[in-house]
């Protein structure tokens, strides 16, 4: 399988309504393009973080029913990748060998295990290619 895993920060920006922030439009364009092409994926971890940020840290916060509807829409459009039995071990490998932060390494591990060749993120690691997984920043 190939495709693009959409990281949490891009999903969150795409959901925002801030017309003054150019990252919002770029995130929306990138997410919509992946939806049109049928090449987008999200990890369960991305959906968890998306929900937590909208419920607890966005201003104003978003009602749980709206978050649930947004996640349902994402699940209808994008494949949802879940960690497997070896994901934690792979993520720890990413922490050791590639100096990734733990949660970033979990995203890398899920992408790597599922043959995803690109991660779309606003915070790419210092190395843009890690064991076959490329990182691309839609905001730059």
C-alpha positions in Angstrom: 0.0 0.0 0.0 1.1 3.5 -0.6 -0.4 6.8 0.4 -0.2 9.8 2.6 -0.7 9.8 6.4 -2.2 13.1 7.5 -0.7 14.2 10.8 -2.9 15.7 13.6 -1.6 19.3 13.2 -2.8 19.3 9.6 -6.2 17.8 10.4 -6.7 20.4 13.2 -5.7 23.3 10.9 -8.0 22.0 8.2 -10.9 22.0 10.6 -10.3 25.6 11.8 -12.3 28.5 10.4 -9.6 31.2 10.8 -9.4 33.0 7.4 -6.4 35.1 8.6 -4.1 32.1 9.1 -2.7 31.0 5.7 -1.9 27.5 7.1 -5.7 26.9 7.4 -6.2 27.3 3.7 -3.1 25.2 2.9 -4.2 22.4 5.2 -7.8 22.4 3.8 -6.4 22.3 0.2 -4.0 19.4 1.1 -6.7 17.4 2.9 -9.3 17.9 0.1 -6.8 16.9 -2.6 -5.9 13.7 -0.7 -9.7 13.0 -0.3 -10.2 13.6 -4.1 -7.3 11.3 -5.0 -8.3 8.6 -2.4 -4.7 8.5 -1.2 -5.1 9.8 2.4 -4.9 7.9 5.7 -5.1 8.9 9.3 -3.7 7.0 12.3 -6.0 6.3 15.2 -3.5 8.4 17.2 -4.2 11.4 14.9 -7.9 11.1 15.6 -7.3 10.9 19.3 -5.2 14.0 19.3 -7.7 15.8 17.0 -10.5 15.1 19.4 -8.5 16.1 22.5 -7.3 19.4 21.0 -10.8 20.4 19.8 -12.5 19.4 23.1 -9.9 20.9 25.4 -7.5 23.4 23.8 -9.3 25.1 21.0 -10.8 28.5 21.6 -13.7 28.2 21.7 -13.8 24.5 22.5 -15.9 22.3 20.2 -18.8 20.3 21.5 -18.4 16.6 21.7 -21.2 15.9 19.2 -19.4 18.1 16.6 -16.1 16.4 17.2 -17.8 13.0 16.8 -19.4 14.1 13.5 -16.0 15.5 12.3 -14.3 12.2 13.1 -17.0 10.2 11.5 -16.5 12.3 8.3 -12.8 11.7 8.4 -13.3 8.0 8.9 -15.7 7.9 5.9 -13.1 9.5 3.6 -9.7 8.3 4.8 -8.4 4.9 5.8 -7.8 4.6 9.5 -4.5 2.9 10.5 -4.3 1.3 13.9 -1.2 0.2 15.8 -0.5 -3.4 15.6 1.3 -5.9 17.9 4.8 -4.7 16.8 4.1 -1.0 16.5 5.4 -0.1 20.0 8.7 -2.0 19.3 9.0 -0.3 15.9 8.4 3.1 17.5 11.1 2.5 20.1 13.4 1.6 17.3 12.5 5.0 15.7 13.3 6.8 19.0 16.7 5.0 19.3 17.9 5.0 15.8 16.3 8.2 14.3 16.0 10.3 17.5 12.3 10.9 17.0 10.1 11.9 19.9 8.0 9.0 21.1 4.6 10.1 19.7 6.2 11.1 16.4 7.8 7.8 16.3 4.5 6.0 16.8 3.1 7.9 13.8 6.3 6.9 11.8 5.9 3.2 12.9 2.2 3.0 11.9 3.1 4.6 8.5 6.1 2.3 8.0 4.3 -0.9 9.0 1.4 -0.1 6.6 3.6 0.8 3.6 2.6 4.5 3.7 5.3 6.4 1.9 4.6 10.0 3.1 3.5 11.8 6.2 2.0 15.2 5.8 3.0 17.3 8.9 3.7 20.8 9.9 6.5 19.5 12.1 8.7 17.2 10.1 11.7 15.6 11.7 15.3 16.9 10.8 15.6 14.0 8.3 12.9 14.2 5.6 13.2 10.5 4.7 13.2 7.8 7.4 13.4 4.2 6.2 11.2 4.8 3.2 8.8 7.3 4.8 9.0 10.8 3.5 7.9 13.9 5.4 6.3 16.9 3.7 5.3 20.2 5.3 2.2 21.6 3.5 2.7 25.0 5.2 6.1 25.7 3.8 
